[in-house]
Amino acid sequence: MHEYSVVQAMMRRVEEAARAHNASRVQRVQVRIGHLSGVEPELFATAYEMLRPGTLCAGAELAITRDAVEWRCGVCGTTVPTGGELVCPDCGWPARLIRGGDLLLERIELEVA
């Protein structure tokens, strides 16, 4: 499962930020996981729990927000309903994924002396 490598990369980034701000520890990590990101939130949380001991994130809470999928026409901007044909109902152009395909590290809360 690739969630472990994704969490490892995220934790490296969090620790880099913590060191850059001279933080003694990380208190909270907030991520947004899109439904089409290919990342399973439950597996992500499990990987986080397994990988955080011995790191600056050892006592940090993980907050996960799910991001809904949103499609729009790239030409006229009409919202295209999910679950059907991904074509604009107004002009017939293919829909573009606007939201729900990303994994985003949204916020890091640090303890700084």
BALOBA-1460 file (C-alpha; in Angstrom, 3 decimals):
// residues 113
<rec num="1" residu="m" x="0.000" y="0.000" z="0.000"/>
<rec num="2" residu="h" x="1.438" y="3.322" z="-1.084"/>
<rec num="3" residu="e" x="-0.020" y="5.281" z="1.838"/>
<rec num="4" residu="y" x="3.106" y="4.479" z="3.872"/>
<rec num="5" residu="s" x="5.414" y="6.139" z="1.363"/>
<rec num="6" residu="v" x="3.022" y="9.102" z="1.085"/>
<rec num="7" residu="v" x="2.993" y="9.518" z="4.872"/>
<rec num="8" residu="q" x="6.795" y="9.201" z="5.019"/>
<rec num="9" residu="a" x="7.148" y="11.984" z="2.452"/>
<rec num="10" residu="m" x="4.632" y="14.139" z="4.328"/>
<rec num="11" residu="m" x="6.426" y="13.616" z="7.628"/>
<rec num="12" residu="r" x="9.756" y="14.597" z="6.052"/>
<rec num="13" residu="r" x="8.118" y="17.817" z="4.846"/>
<rec num="14" residu="v" x="6.548" y="18.485" z="8.250"/>
<rec num="15" residu="e" x="9.860" y="17.925" z="10.036"/>
<rec num="16" residu="e" x="11.645" y="20.246" z="7.581"/>
<rec num="17" residu="a" x="9.100" y="22.962" z="8.353"/>
<rec num="18" residu="a" x="9.391" y="22.335" z="12.094"/>
<rec num="19" residu="r" x="13.177" y="22.620" z="11.987"/>
<rec num="20" residu="a" x="12.979" y="25.767" z="9.854"/>
<rec num="21" residu="h" x="10.844" y="27.372" z="12.582"/>
<rec num="22" residu="n" x="12.947" y="25.970" z="15.471"/>
<rec num="23" residu="a" x="9.948" y="24.013" z="16.765"/>
<rec num="24" residu="s" x="10.408" y="21.588" z="19.621"/>
<rec num="25" residu="r" x="7.491" y="19.454" z="18.459"/>
<rec num="26" residu="v" x="4.556" y="19.232" z="16.109"/>
<rec num="27" residu="q" x="1.144" y="19.493" z="17.776"/>
<rec num="28" residu="r" x="-1.217" y="18.899" z="14.859"/>
<rec num="29" residu="v" x="-1.069" y="17.963" z="11.184"/>
<rec num="30" residu="q" x="-4.070" y="18.684" z="8.970"/>
<rec num="31" residu="v" x="-4.470" y="17.110" z="5.534"/>
<rec num="32" residu="r" x="-7.191" y="17.204" z="2.889"/>
<rec num="33" residu="i" x="-7.686" y="14.000" z="0.897"/>
<rec num="34" residu="g" x="-9.731" y="14.113" z="-2.284"/>
<rec num="35" residu="h" x="-12.040" y="11.227" z="-3.108"/>
<rec num="36" residu="l" x="-10.197" y="10.704" z="-6.397"/>
<rec num="37" residu="s" x="-6.673" y="11.146" z="-4.987"/>
<rec num="38" residu="g" x="-5.988" y="7.429" z="-4.814"/>
<rec num="39" residu="v" x="-5.265" y="7.706" z="-1.083"/>
<rec num="40" residu="e" x="-7.431" y="5.847" z="1.407"/>
<rec num="41" residu="p" x="-7.912" y="8.000" z="4.543"/>
<rec num="42" residu="e" x="-8.089" y="5.001" z="6.886"/>
<rec num="43" residu="l" x="-4.839" y="3.539" z="5.544"/>
<rec num="44" residu="f" x="-3.233" y="6.996" z="5.631"/>
<rec num="45" residu="a" x="-4.183" y="7.366" z="9.315"/>
<rec num="46" residu="t" x="-2.888" y="3.864" z="10.108"/>
<rec num="47" residu="a" x="0.416" y="4.592" z="8.382"/>
<rec num="48" residu="y" x="0.697" y="7.872" z="10.294"/>
<rec num="49" residu="e" x="0.145" y="6.102" z="13.616"/>
<rec num="50" residu="m" x="2.810" y="3.525" z="12.784"/>
<rec num="51" residu="l" x="5.411" y="5.994" z="11.499"/>
<rec num="52" residu="r" x="5.160" y="8.870" z="13.964"/>
<rec num="53" residu="p" x="6.879" y="7.361" z="17.060"/>
<rec num="54" residu="g" x="10.402" y="8.737" z="17.443"/>
<rec num="55" residu="t" x="9.720" y="11.766" z="15.223"/>
<rec num="56" residu="l" x="8.750" y="15.379" z="15.916"/>
<rec num="57" residu="c" x="5.205" y="14.205" z="15.104"/>
<rec num="58" residu="a" x="5.196" y="11.635" z="17.937"/>
<rec num="59" residu="g" x="2.498" y="13.478" z="19.901"/>
<rec num="60" residu="a" x="0.814" y="15.229" z="16.993"/>
<rec num="61" residu="e" x="-2.847" y="14.770" z="16.199"/>
<rec num="62" residu="l" x="-3.676" y="13.967" z="12.583"/>
<rec num="63" residu="a" x="-6.795" y="15.693" z="11.217"/>
<rec num="64" residu="i" x="-8.114" y="14.432" z="7.895"/>
<rec num="65" residu="t" x="-10.720" y="16.251" z="5.836"/>
<rec num="66" residu="r" x="-12.296" y="14.569" z="2.816"/>
<rec num="67" residu="d" x="-12.617" y="16.672" z="-0.316"/>
<rec num="68" residu="a" x="-15.659" y="16.060" z="-2.510"/>
<rec num="69" residu="v" x="-15.331" y="15.717" z="-6.254"/>
<rec num="70" residu="e" x="-16.274" y="18.650" z="-8.469"/>
<rec num="71" residu="w" x="-16.272" y="18.708" z="-12.273"/>
<rec num="72" residu="r" x="-16.696" y="21.787" z="-14.482"/>
<rec num="73" residu="c" x="-16.771" y="22.563" z="-18.136"/>
<rec num="74" residu="g" x="-13.425" y="24.000" z="-19.222"/>
<rec num="75" residu="v" x="-15.123" y="26.223" z="-21.788"/>
<rec num="76" residu="c" x="-18.257" y="27.710" z="-20.212"/>
<rec num="77" residu="g" x="-17.653" y="26.929" z="-16.510"/>
<rec num="78" residu="t" x="-20.896" y="25.002" z="-15.972"/>
<rec num="79" residu="t" x="-20.776" y="22.525" z="-13.079"/>
<rec num="80" residu="v" x="-21.040" y="18.982" z="-14.422"/>
<rec num="81" residu="p" x="-22.853" y="16.445" z="-12.218"/>
<rec num="82" residu="t" x="-20.764" y="13.598" z="-10.819"/>
<rec num="83" residu="g" x="-21.805" y="10.058" z="-11.537"/>
<rec num="84" residu="g" x="-22.835" y="10.482" z="-15.152"/>
<rec num="85" residu="e" x="-21.188" y="11.300" z="-18.412"/>
<rec num="86" residu="l" x="-18.457" y="13.870" z="-17.761"/>
<rec num="87" residu="v" x="-19.569" y="16.185" z="-20.528"/>
<rec num="88" residu="c" x="-21.001" y="19.674" z="-20.134"/>
<rec num="89" residu="p" x="-24.808" y="19.577" z="-20.284"/>
<rec num="90" residu="d" x="-24.827" y="23.085" z="-21.824"/>
<rec num="91" residu="c" x="-22.132" y="23.040" z="-24.505"/>
<rec num="92" residu="g" x="-21.019" y="19.407" z="-24.805"/>
<rec num="93" residu="w" x="-17.331" y="19.945" z="-23.963"/>
<rec num="94" residu="p" x="-15.512" y="17.449" z="-21.714"/>
<rec num="95" residu="a" x="-15.553" y="18.227" z="-18.007"/>
<rec num="96" residu="r" x="-12.410" y="19.054" z="-16.036"/>
<rec num="97" residu="l" x="-11.731" y="17.889" z="-12.507"/>
<rec num="98" residu="i" x="-11.723" y="21.027" z="-10.344"/>
<rec num="99" residu="r" x="-11.666" y="19.535" z="-6.850"/>
<rec num="100" residu="g" x="-11.301" y="16.141" z="-5.203"/>
<rec num="101" residu="g" x="-8.204" y="14.743" z="-6.883"/>
<rec num="102" residu="d" x="-5.540" y="16.113" z="-4.545"/>
<rec num="103" residu="l" x="-3.798" y="15.230" z="-1.336"/>
<rec num="104" residu="l" x="-2.957" y="18.497" z="0.395"/>
<rec num="105" residu="l" x="-0.965" y="19.203" z="3.540"/>
<rec num="106" residu="e" x="-3.120" y="22.092" z="4.718"/>
<rec num="107" residu="r" x="-1.773" y="23.061" z="8.099"/>
<rec num="108" residu="i" x="0.970" y="22.262" z="10.589"/>
<rec num="109" residu="e" x="0.678" y="23.444" z="14.179"/>
<rec num="110" residu="l" x="4.057" y="23.723" z="15.899"/>
<rec num="111" residu="e" x="5.273" y="24.256" z="19.439"/>
<rec num="112" residu="v" x="7.950" y="26.924" z="19.312"/>
<rec num="113" residu="a" x="9.934" y="28.158" z="22.309"/>
